[in-house]
Amino acid sequence: MEEYPNTKSQGPIGIFDSGVGGLTVAQALRAILPGENILYYGDTLHLPYGEKSKEAIIRYSTEITTFLLSKGAKCILIACNSASANAAEYLREKFPHTTFIDVIQPVVDHIQQLDKKSIGVIGTKATMNSGAYQRKLLESLPNAKIITKATPLLAAMIEEGFTSGPVTDAVIDAYLHHDAVSHTEALVLGCTHYPLIQNNIRRVLPENCLIIDTPKIVAKSIVQHLENQNMLNNHSVEGQIQFFLSDLTPSFRKQANLFFGKDIEIEEVRVLSN
């Protein structure tokens, strides 16, 4: 295990997701802040979170947060929409001295700056059933039309490596072809897995529908949080990235290698007590 200096700015950024989806945000963050150290935890043993109860998601998120903090994480990115929607509030109350960045609020803040009258959101059942996007978007844009749709097969499909081809297109068509959610002025990919099939989704959308670039928006939000708290690591040396999985899967290794352009080291660590 890499040892980090016992200073707040040089500590690693903790990131967790149920699987490969959070890699989209980790990659975007790496591009903006190459000097930051990153700890990534993928709870592949329990994916997808979108099919789990709120109580289960909170339990998984709490145990993972405890693990990342024990490794010196200076802040925690909840790189999972299902966990952001169901566990973020609990985590902030349980760990009051820790900065948590979720993947919902930064997107809502970004959309508020756009002149869009209709907004579509697709995501897992857990995310859509929580009502988090609907509630936060309407708080910011009370006159906007918000259309949401649960698309539960997409995350599992992506975890299995189906990010292109006829299977991917068939599932996307089944969910979005001629559906109201895809005929909005902007579409939020409300799952960090979905940017991996963004081009496939674009195929079934009208030309004037804007796909919200969630990973870049969230990465910029992390930069702002770190700047505000004087916690940026300004060292010129490239930061370390360490990966931990609750279940070491070949599909995750393959995707992570593609994202970061090299063979990465992954350690299997099961943090849950039962």
N, C-alpha and C positions, 0 to 999 in steps of 0.2 A: 504494500500500500504506500503510495506516494505521501511523503510528509510535507505539509504546507507550513509556511511561516505563521507564527501566532500573531498575525496582524489582520485587522478586519479587511483592509483593501486587498491583500494578497490571498485571502481565503478563496476557496472555489465557489462557483455558483452551482447550487444543487438543482437538478432538473429531474422530474419524474413523470412517467406516463405508463400506461398499461402495456405498451409495446413499442413499435417503430415510429408511431405517429409523432412523438416528441422530437424525433431526429430532425424533422423539418424546421422546428424552431431552433434546435441546437446548431444546425448548420447556418441558419440566418444569423444567429448570435455570434458564431465563430467568424463570420465574414465581417461583422462590424467591430468586434472586440477580439482580435486574434490573441491578445496577451492574457486574456482571462483564463483561469483554471476552471474546469468544468467537471462535475460529478453527475453522471447520468444513471438513473435507476429505471429499468424497464421491468414492470411486474408481469412478465409474460406468463407466469403460472396462473394468473387470475384474469387474463384478457378474455373477451373485451369487457371493460368496465361498464360499457353502455347497456349490458344486460344484467348488471348486478343491482341489488337494492341499495338505497341511500346509506343504510347502516353499514353494509359491507364496504362500500366505497370509502366511507369515513374511517373505518377500521384500517383498511389497507393504507390509506393516505397518511394516517397518524403514525403507523409503524415505519413507513418509508421516510417520513419527515424526521422522525427520531434518529433513524440510521444516518441520514444525510447530515444532520446537525452534529452527530457524534464524530463525523469525519471533517468537521470544521466549516461546513457550508455557511457563507456569509449572508445568503438569501436563498429563497426557494422559489423556483418557477414550477407552478402546477401546469405542466405541459399536456394536459388532458382536459377536454371540455367537460366530460362527465364528472371528473373530480373537481374541476373548477366550479361547476354548477351545484354540486352536492356536498362538497367538503371544505371549500375555501373559507367560509364563514366560521366553521367549527375550528379549523386549524388556526385562524387568526386569534380566536379566543383562547385556545389551549396553549399557543406559543406566542404570547403577546410581545415578546422582545425580538421576534423574527419577522423580517420583511417577506411577505408572500406576494408574488405576482401571478395572477391567474391569466387565462387566455381569452376571457370573455370581455372584461371591462375595457382593456385597451382597444379592442375591435369596436365596441360600442362608442367609445370616445372618438375614434377615427370616423365612423359613419356619421356622427353628429355634425362633422365639418363638411359633409357632402350634401349636395342639393338633390336628395333622392326622396321620392314620395312613396315608393313601394319597395320593401326589403324582404327578401326570402332568406330563410335559414334552414339548412339541412344538418342533421347530426344524429347521434345515437338516441335510443329510447330514453335513457337516463337523463341526457341533456335536454331533450325536448319536453319530457314529462316534468322536469323541474320548473319549467317556465322562466328560467333565468334570462334567456335572450329576450323573450317577449316582454318581460317586466322591465328590464334595463333599457331596452330600445324605446319603449313607450314613455318611460320617464324622461328620456332625452329628446325624443321626437314624438310628442303626443298626437300629432296630426298624421303621422305616417301609417301606412298600411303594412302590417307585419304578417307574413305568411310563413308558417313553419311546417316541416315535414320530417318525420323520423325515417331514417334510411339505414336500418340496423345491419344489413348484410355487407355494407361497404367496408367497414373497418376489418371485419373478419376476413373478407376477400383479400384485402390488401396485406394483412398479416400472413396470408397463405402465398403471397407473391404474385397475385393476379392484379398487376398494375397496368396491363395493356392486353389487347387481344379481344376475341369474340366473347369470352366469358365476362370480362370487365364491361364491355359495351352493352351486353345484354342486360346485366343487372342495373346499370345506369339508366338504360332505356326504360326498364320496368318501373323505376322510381320517378323519373323526371320527364320522360317524353310526354308532351302535351299537359303536364301537370302545372297547376297555378303557381307553385313555388318557383318554377323555372321561368316564369313570364313576369318577372319583377325587374326593377331598374338596377338592383344590386343583389348579389347572392353571397351570403356568408357561408363558407365551408366550416360548419360548426363542429369539426372534429379535426384534430391535428394530423390524422391519417390522410384526409381527403386531398390536400395539396399534391400528394403523390399521383393522383389521377385527375388533376386539374384540367389537363388537355383533353381528356376523354369527356369530362363534364362539359367543357366549353363547346364540344361538338353538338350538344342538344340544346344549347341556350341561344336566344336571339342575339344578334350582333351588338345590340345596344345595352345588354345586361353586363354590368361590371362585376367581376369576381373579386371579392375582397381578399387581398394578399395577407392572410393572417400571420404567417411566420415572421415576415418583415415587420409588421405592425407591432407584434409582441416583443420582438428583439429590440426595437427602438424604445419600447416602454421600459424594458429592463435597463437600457443605457441611461434613460432619464432618471429612474429610481436610484441607480448607483451614483450618478452625478449629484443628485439632490442630497444624498447621504454621505458624500465624499468617500465612496467606497470603490471607486474605479481602480483597477490595477493598471498603472501606467508604465509598467516595465516593458521594454522593447522585446524581450525574449518571448517566443511563442509559448502560450500556456499549455498545460497538460489537460488531456481529456481522458477520464477513466469511466469505464462502463461496467455496470453491475446489473445482473439479471436474476430474477427469482427462479427462472428455468432457462437454461442455456439452450437456445434453439438455433438451428442452422439458418432459418429464414431471417432472424434478426441479424446474425453475423453478416449474411450476404448483403442485406440492405445497408447496414452500418458501413461496411467496406465501400459500397458504392457512394455513399454520402460523403465520406471523408477521404476517398481515394487511396486507401492503403489498408493493409491487414491490421485490424485493431485487436487489442487484448481485451477480453471480457472475463470478468470474475462472477461466478455464480454465488449469490448470497441470498439466502432465504431469511428475511427479517421478521416475518410474522411468527408470533408465538404459538399459533396453532393453525 
